[in-house]
Structure formats: structure tokens, C-alpha cells
Amino acid sequence: MTAPRATCCGPAVKSLTHTLRFIWRHPVTRGHRARATLDYLRWQVGARLVPGPVVAPYVGDTRLVVEPGMTGATGNLYVGLHEFEDMAFVLHLLREGELFADVGANVGSYTVLAAGAARARAISFEPIPGTFAHLRRNIAVNALEERVDARCAGVGARAETLTFTSDRDTTNQVVRPGDDTHGPTVEVPVVRLDDALAGRVPTVLKVDVEGFEGEVLDGASATLSSPDLQGLVIELAPGRGYDVSDLHARIVAHGLTAVRYAPFERALTPVPAPREGHGNALYVRDLDAARARVAAAPRFRVKEILL
């Protein structure tokens, strides 16, 4: 018996519904749903008619080079800031000339946000050579070469060479012993963050390494304990092979406080633990100082709004 047509198209319809729900519920596009939906449809049609890279407006005067299949980057195309609270936290906490460290930079959404929009300096680590090329492209299109130190390397507990998957877009990860891995892999040099920074301390550190977060922390004790580190964005998600509560406790032991951020209100609220299922967790060193920083930050153009 021939399967019903709806069954064949089920996954595509589910994906479309999920994406449109994300766009319509996003804080940046909530009052501009028709425009956001048109942007999404225009991208979907255009990407099929003329496949390839597109230079798209980002935050303020910055731009991102986006291609079909770039999950996070295309999210920024649809809604301005794909990870709204977390990206706004970085944007409002940083100041011109300060240092931002981007561990797991991917194609550079956070790097361009920090070095381009906030005009900070950045040191960015992306281990996958193909993705690193896209990171370098986004640095170049924004003329940020003098403000960004981009390194094709992983970050971990020790200097070594590890195997990474290389065909999973934003979810490439270290291949651990016993992993049942299919698809291409690549050998990548890995550095300790404390060693790579060579005594410098970022004002804000972002870590998104698909389950390798604990190892990054192991190699970043001096950075995490420094009073000059004001903010941390780190992916702490269930199912990554570590205990979220354990990593949270380790971060707190370095003198950092978990917070939630409401970007429109510029409000930082302390919380006992990261919000379950949210993905990224936010931390600050000094709550009062961080509150003063975000309150005094300039406003940035994101899509049709000033944030």
C-alpha cells in the first residue's frame, strides 16, 4: 500500500512548524511577525534558486555571511539574535577595547557581535578547519582582522591532539573512546585556555563545545578565578555526558553567580542554578557591577528594534 502523502512530508512540515514557532515567539520579532515570516520565506526560496553564501545584515553595522545549512547563523538572519538573552548579555556587558574569548566560535556569530558591534577585542577558537574558514570569512567581511585573534584549535584540559567530527554544523564534537561515530572526522590540536591567553583575562568568556565543557574548565582555572573576568556564557545542557549540577558547582566555586538576563529591562536576576533545558547558562563575578554595566551600555540596532 502506498503511504499517505502527509506521512512522507511529515518531517518537513514538523521542521517548518518548529521554525515558524521559534520566529513568531522570539522577543525581537514579536511585534514584526509578518516581516520576519517574509524574511524566512525569502531566504528559503532564494537559497534554493541561487544556492551559496549571502552577506546578510546583523547587529548595528555588522554583517554575517550565511549559507544554507548553517543552523545558528540562519537563526540570526531570521530573528536578529538567535540566542537572545545570551547574545544580549554579551553585547551589553562588554565595552570597547575589552577582551572577549569565544571558545567554540563556529562561524563567528558571537565573535562578530563582540568585536564588531561592541567593538571589543576577541580571541576565538574553532577546531574544525572548514568552519574555521567561515569564521575567518565573517571576520574579513566586517574588517575585524586587527581586533580578532582567530585560532583553528580546540580547547581542553591539556595540550594534545584529539579527533573531532567534522560534518555536523554547530554540533561537531570531540570523539571519545567508545563513541559510535559515523561520518568524517579530523585531527585537531587542543590547547589549555590559560596557556593560550598567556596572562590575559577576558571580560566575558563564552564556552560552547558540545559536551567538552568540563575539560575546558579544567584548563581555565586561572581565567575563571581572575577578578577581571566579569561574565561567563557556557552551554550546560542535559545529555552531554556530564552532570550539569557538578559543572555549575565548579563554576560557582570560582566566585561566579548564576543569573538570568532580561535584555529589554537590562535586568540581571541571580538564580540558584541554571534554567533546566535552556542550553546556555549565564554567570557574573560581581552582581552590582554587572548590573551597572548593562544599564549603562549603549543601545544596538537589532532588526527593527533598538536593544
N, C-alpha and C positions, 0 to 999 in steps of 0.2 A: 504494500500500500504506500502511495506517495505521501510523504509528510506534509502537513498543512503549511502553507506559506508563512504564517505567523511564527511557527516554530523555527523555521530557517532564519528568519530575520530577528528572532528574539534577542540575541546578544547585542546586535547593533542598536535596536530600539532601547534596550536597557542602558547601553552606554550613552546614547543621545539624551535620554531622560535624566540620567545622573549628571551629565554635564550641564544641561539647561537648569536643573535644580540648583547646582552649585553657582551658576551665573546669577540666577534670579535672587538667590538668598544672600549673595555677597554684599557686605556693607557698602562698598564703593558703587555698585551698580543698582542698589535697591531702588533708587529714585529714577533710574535711567534704564529700565529693563528692555524697552523696545530698541534703544540704541545698542545695548550690549548684545542682544539677540541678533541684531543685524550684523554687528561686528563678527560674531561667531559664524553666522551663515556665510558671510562674505569670505571669511578665511577658509571655511570648508570647501566652498566652491572654487575659490582661487587656487587653493593648494592642489586641487585635482586637475584644473585646467592648465596651470603653469607651475608644476612642482619645482621646488627648490627653495633656497633661502630668501627671506623677506626681511628688510630692515623696518622695524616697527617702532613707533613712539613708545617710550617707557615713562619714567618719572621725571618731571621737570623737562629739561632739555636733553635727557639721555635717550638712548635707543638700544634695542636688542635685535640681534639677528636671529630670526626664528625659522625653523624648518618643521615640516610635518613630522610627527612622532616625538617631538620634544615636549614631554608632558608638562613639566613645570614651566618652561618658557612660554608655551602657548597659553597656559593659565594666566600668565601676566598679560598676554595680549588681550584676553577676554575681559579681565576684571581689574587690571592695573597692578595689583599686588596679590599674587597667588596665595601666599601665606600672610594674610592681612595683619593680624596682631603682631606676629613675629617680625615681619619686614618693617612695619611702622615703628616697632620698638628700636630696631637698629637705626632707622632713619632719624628718629627723634633723640636718641641717646648720644649719637656721635656728633663730633664737631670737626670743622675744617682742620686738616693737618694732623689729627689724631690717627692712631693705628687701628685698623680692623683686620682680624685674622679669620680667614674663610677656609675651614677645613672640610673638604668635600664640596668644592666650589661648583662642580658640574659646569654648565655653560656660562656661569657668571652672573646670575640674576642678583645675588646678594653683593657680589663684588662691585658691579656697576652701580647698584643702589648706594653703597657706601662711598666708593671713590668718585663716582660721577655726580650723583645727586647731593650727597652730604659733603663731598669734597674732602674726604678723609684720605689717608694713605692705606694701602691694603697689601697684605701678603696672602696669597691664595694658593691652595694645594688641590690639585685634581690629578688622580692617579692614572686615568685611562687616556692613552695618547690621542685617540680620536676626539674624545670630549674635551681634552685639553686644547686641541686645535680650535674648537668652537669657543672656548673661554678666551683664548688669545684673540680671536676674531672680534669678540664683543669688546675687549679692551681696546683694540685698534680702532673700531668704528666710533668709539667715544673719545679717542685720542688720550687714553689714560696710561700710556706706557710709562710715563715718568712717575706716576703715583701708585702703580700696581707692580708688585714683585710676584710674578706667576711662576709656579713650580710644578712640574709634572712628577709628582711623588705622592705616595700615601703617607699617612701619619699614624704612628702607633707607639708601642711601649719601648721599642728598641730599634736601632738601625739594622735593617735586614732587607731581604728581597722576598716578596710574597706574590702569590698568584691571585689575580682578580678576574672575575667575569668581565666581559667587555662588550656585551650586546644588549644590555638591559636598561639603557637610558639612565634615568635617575636612580635606579636600584642596583647598579653594579656594586659588587661587594667582594670582600676577601673570601677566597675558597679555603675553608678549614678542612683539616683531616677528617675523612669520612663523609664529606658532603657529596651528595649525588648530583653532580653538576653536568649539565648538558650545554652545548654551545661553546663559542670561542672564549679563550682566556688569554691573559697577558701577564708576563712577569714584570713587577713594578718595584722600584726602590722605595723603602719606607724609612721615615725619619722620626725622631722624637721632636715634639713641638718645642720643648725647652731648648733643645740644641739648635733647631732651625731658627728660632727667634734670636738666639745669641745675645741674651740680656735685654732685648726689647720686650715691652709688655703692651699688648693691645688694650685699648679702652674697651672694646667689645670683641668677644670671641664667638664664632659660630661653628658648631660641630654637627655634621650630618653625614655619617659614614656607614649606614646600613648594618648596624649590629656590632661595629668595631669601636663603639664609643668608650667602652671600658678601657681598652688598650690605649686609646688616645689620652684618656685621663691619667693612665699610668705614666705616660711620658710627658705630662704637663703640670707636674706638682708645683714647680716654682711659679709658673704663669698663673695658675689658679689661686695660689696663696698671696700673690702680689696685691698690695693695696691699690695699685694703678689699674687693675682690671675692674671695670665698673659694671660690665654686663656680660651675660652668657646666654646664648641661644643654642640648645642642644636637643637633638632628637632622642626622646626617651619613650619608646613605644613597646607595648607588649608583643611577644612573639619574635623578638630579635635575638634571642639566645642569651639574654641576661636578665637579672632581676631589677626591675625599674626602681623599686624601693631601695635596693642596695646602692645603685648609682646615685640616686637622689641623696642618700645619706653621705656618700663620699663627697659630693659637691658641697653640701651644707657644712661639712667638716672643714672646708677651706674658707669658711666665713661668708658664704653666699646665701641669699634668701630667695626662695621661690616666690614668684609674683605672677599675676595676670595683668595684662595691659589693655586698657580701653583707649584706642588711639584718638577718637573724636573728642573725648573728655580729657585726654592726656592724663589718665588716672592709672597709677600703679597700686595694686592691692596685694598685700602679702597673703600667701596661701600655705597650708601645712605641707602640701605635696603637689606635684604636677597633676594637671587635669587628665584623668584617665581617657585614653583614646584620642587625645588631641594631637599627639605626634611630637611636636616641639615643646620643650619646657623653657621658661624664661627665669633668669636669676639676676639679682643685683647685689653689689657689695654693700652699699650704703643707701638705704631706702630714702631717707630725706634728701640726700644729694641727688639721687636719681630722679626723684620727683621734681626737684628744682630744674634739673637738666631738661627733662622732657617738656616741662611747662614753658621753658624759655626758648625751645627750638623754633626755628622758622617754619613757616607753612610751605608745603610742597604740593605742586600740581600733580594729581593722580587722576587720569581720565578727566571727567567733568567736575571734579571736586578739588578743593584745597584741604589738605590734611595737616 
